[in-house]
Amino acid sequence: MGGLAAVAIGGGQEQSDGGNAESKRKRECGEGVAHQEEALLQRDAELDTIERRIADAEKELQAKHDIFLDPAIMSDGTRLHAVSLEMDAAQKTIDQLYARWSELEQKKN
């Protein structure tokens, strides 16, 4: 009879462990949903600001271009080269922002 009691208790423990595993799985699913919702909110927030960030970067590039055209800069090879590198960096930033915008739009749809 003691053997039957042990089996019954052991069976209860297995069921209890299964319940714990199920509870853990439900918690993990809930965390996954929360993570997805947070990612969507972050994407939407980034989409809300990316056009302004692109406009700011384009203004910066235009300002560098205006400096580049300054006769004092054009006559100084070292300064001209430095401004040219700054323009290249500003253009690269703009290109990255447009690529990110496209990526965000694709994820949205």
Secondary structure as UniProt FT lines:
FT   HELIX           2..68
FT   HELIX           71..74
FT   HELIX           77..108
//
